[in-house]
Amino acid sequence: MLYREDGTFMSKVVLKMNLDGSILVDNPNPKSYIFVEDLRNPFGSAWRPSDDLLYVSDNGPAVDDRIAKILPGENSGWPRSMRTNSMFIWWYTQGPTGIVIAANQFGSQHEDDLFGQAYFEGSSRGSWRWLSMLVTMSFI
């Protein structure tokens, strides 16, 4: 478990370090591995080369699953709000998982777009089924 200097518990964090394990000098706090804190349940992440920011799929408690833009050193919202820095919110649980920023594999019209996968479950006559959907986000 991670704790802040004041002794309070820190929710999910993203750590950023060099390959040799040393702290990056451009981290928000140059004496800490912590890049961002207070995510709830992150699954997927991708760096977007054009703005050099990290994007994360983060699952909410029962609502507000999201795709969030991670701003270095900022609190990402949990437990106060899953909507902080969110770019896309699902009101009902969808379970966003892996995400990727496209290069040109989907054609130039989708270059630099975010693609993600989300899972949701549903019941049909008593049998549970997992379904998946592809999410595409174009940045403006």
PERA-V341644 format. One record per pair of residues at least 12 apart in sequence whose ideal C-beta (glycine too) atoms are under 10 Angstrom apart, sorted by the first residue. I is the first residue (numbers start at 1). J is the second residue. Records with the same first field share a line. If there is no record, write none. Layout:
BEGIN
I: J + J
END
This chain:
BEGIN
2: 15 + 33 + 34 + 37
4: 34 + 37
5: 32
10: 34 + 37 + 38 + 75
11: 37 + 38 + 39 + 40 + 41 + 75 + 76 + 77 + 78 + 79
12: 36 + 37 + 38 + 39 + 40 + 41 + 42 + 56 + 58 + 76 + 78
13: 32 + 33 + 34 + 35 + 36 + 37 + 38 + 39 + 42 + 76
14: 33 + 34 + 35 + 36 + 37 + 39 + 42 + 45 + 54 + 56 + 70 + 72 + 76
15: 27 + 32 + 33 + 34 + 35 + 36 + 37
16: 28 + 32 + 33 + 34 + 35 + 36 + 54 + 72
17: 33 + 35
21: 33
26: 72
27: 72 + 73
28: 71 + 72 + 73 + 74
29: 72 + 73
32: 73
34: 72 + 73
35: 54 + 70 + 72 + 73
36: 54 + 56 + 68 + 70 + 71 + 72 + 73 + 74 + 75 + 76 + 85
37: 73 + 74 + 75 + 76 + 78
38: 74 + 75 + 76 + 77 + 78 + 79 + 80 + 84
39: 56 + 58 + 59 + 66 + 68 + 70 + 75 + 76 + 77 + 78 + 82
40: 58 + 59 + 60 + 61 + 64 + 65 + 66 + 68 + 76 + 77 + 78 + 79 + 82
41: 57 + 58 + 59 + 60 + 61 + 65 + 78 + 82 + 95
42: 56 + 57 + 58 + 59 + 68 + 70 + 76 + 78 + 96
43: 56 + 57 + 58 + 59 + 65 + 95 + 96 + 97 + 98 + 99 + 116 + 117 + 118 + 119
44: 56 + 57 + 58 + 67 + 96 + 97 + 98 + 99 + 100 + 116 + 117 + 118
45: 57 + 58 + 68 + 70 + 98 + 99 + 100
46: 67 + 98 + 99 + 100 + 101 + 102 + 114 + 115 + 116
47: 70 + 101
48: 69 + 101 + 112 + 113 + 114 + 139
49: 101 + 103 + 112
50: 101 + 111 + 112 + 139
51: 69 + 101 + 112 + 139
52: 72
53: 69 + 70 + 71 + 72 + 101
54: 68 + 69 + 70 + 71 + 72
55: 67 + 68 + 69 + 70 + 85 + 87 + 88 + 99 + 100 + 101 + 114 + 116 + 137 + 139
56: 68 + 69 + 70 + 76 + 85 + 96 + 99
57: 88 + 94 + 95 + 96 + 97 + 98 + 99 + 114 + 116 + 117 + 118 + 135
58: 70 + 76 + 77 + 78 + 82 + 85 + 86 + 96
59: 82 + 90 + 93 + 94 + 95 + 96 + 97 + 118
60: 77 + 78 + 81 + 82 + 83 + 86 + 89 + 90 + 91 + 92 + 93 + 94 + 95 + 96
61: 78 + 79 + 82 + 93
62: 92 + 93
63: 82 + 89 + 90 + 91 + 92 + 93
64: 77 + 78 + 81 + 82 + 83 + 86 + 89 + 90 + 91 + 92 + 93
65: 82 + 86 + 88 + 89 + 90 + 91 + 92 + 93 + 94 + 95 + 96 + 118 + 120
66: 82 + 83 + 84 + 85 + 86 + 87 + 88 + 89 + 90 + 94 + 96
67: 85 + 86 + 87 + 88 + 89 + 90 + 96 + 99 + 114 + 116 + 118 + 135 + 137
68: 82 + 83 + 84 + 85 + 86 + 87 + 88 + 89 + 96
69: 84 + 85 + 86 + 87 + 114 + 139
70: 85
71: 84 + 85
87: 114 + 137 + 139
88: 114 + 116 + 135 + 137
90: 118 + 120 + 135
92: 120
93: 118 + 119 + 120 + 121
94: 118 + 119 + 120 + 121 + 131 + 132 + 133 + 135
95: 117 + 118 + 119 + 120 + 121 + 130 + 132
96: 116 + 117 + 118 + 119 + 120 + 133 + 135
97: 116 + 117 + 118 + 119 + 132
98: 115 + 116 + 117 + 118
99: 114 + 115 + 116 + 117 + 118 + 135 + 137
100: 113 + 114 + 115 + 116 + 117
101: 113 + 114 + 115 + 137 + 139
102: 114 + 115 + 136
106: 136
109: 138
110: 136 + 138
112: 138 + 139
113: 136 + 137 + 138 + 139
114: 135 + 136 + 137 + 138 + 139
115: 134 + 135 + 136 + 137
116: 133 + 134 + 135 + 136 + 137
117: 132 + 133 + 134 + 135
118: 131 + 132 + 133 + 134 + 135
119: 131 + 132 + 133
120: 132 + 133
END
